[in-house]
Amino acid sequence: MNIDNIKKEFPIFDEKIQNNDLVYLDSANSSQKPKVVIDRINEFYTKQFSNVGRSVHYLAVAATNLYENTRTSVQRYINANDKNEIVFTKGATEALNLVANTLGQNYLQEGDEILITELEHHSNYVPWHFLRKSKNIKINFAEINEFGEITLDEIEKKITPKTKIISVTHLSNVTGAILPIKEITELAHSKDIIVVVDGCQGAPHLKLDMQDLDCDFYAISCHKMYGPTGLGVLYGKKKWLEELPPYQGGGGMINEVKKDRISYGDLPNKYEAGTMATAQVIAFDQSIKFLESVGIDNCDET
Ligand SMILES: Cc1ncc(COP(=O)(O)O)c(C=O)c1O
């Protein structure tokens, strides 16, 4: 691997910032974009633009195919069992809100408990806090040890008979600690607890295998993966995505709309209401291919 060659893929490093070469150390917040991603957005708007999934003209069918190709690439990247387990959202924040909101509507009861950790980003705390308010559920916190880690023992200690959901980060954006998701999931599932993972930092750094991790939900932020802003991915096990209610209502997520009844579309449309971030999704395919060409083992600096 040649770092200089990888750097050349990013046009922003040709820029001088206040007459200096750019040194960018904020990728955990949002990564810079390689030329292939920038060019793909330009090419789509210049030569291929159409909304997806709604029309039958040439451009619409072609754009829909491109959009769905990215879904297949994400499925490959995270080794999900089924392409329809991949839902596009506007970010990891929306993905986590979708999970908390729909589980709150259909699954949680007053008095239930959710276990998160002291390491969580606001995006994996505030959506659960909404349920604390609206459904009177309790949030418990697994505590970090002196190395900034959350151990399996600490998770086990904080589980109670009322714990219904464990929602944890995969790789901490604060300490860099990696949580033992597979072991947490094994433990949780033995007690019928759902596992939600904030994979914002995991997805750009760790080899992901949803079938091996076996978690129920995994949230991804595309702008931290050399991809466009305004885009996230929610992986959800098919049984949950089928069982839970839609998150937002609108065009694209319905099957039949009558004055007295509405039925919802199949997966993943049920969770993709309205015009989606089409250009971003299509360009994200290039981000995944870029990451695959660099090799995920070369991205893991932990
Ligand atoms: C650990 C973690 N979770 C969630 C988020 C929110 O992601 P997004 O910007 O895609 O909504 C971030 C981004 O800062 C993050 O680092």
The ligand as an ORCA input file, in Angstrom:
! r2SCAN-3c Opt
* xyz 0 1
  C     -20.247      7.212     16.697
  C     -21.152      8.082     15.878
  N     -22.473      7.829     15.866
  C     -23.333      8.572     15.133
  C     -22.893      9.635     14.364
  C     -23.883     10.415     13.518
  O     -23.758     10.061     12.151
  P     -24.453     10.907     10.975
  O     -23.650     12.152     10.804
  O     -24.393     10.016      9.754
  O     -25.864     11.159     11.351
  C     -21.531      9.947     14.365
  C     -21.037     11.117     13.593
  O     -20.420     12.007     14.110
  C     -20.634      9.141     15.129
  O     -19.319      9.384     15.141
*
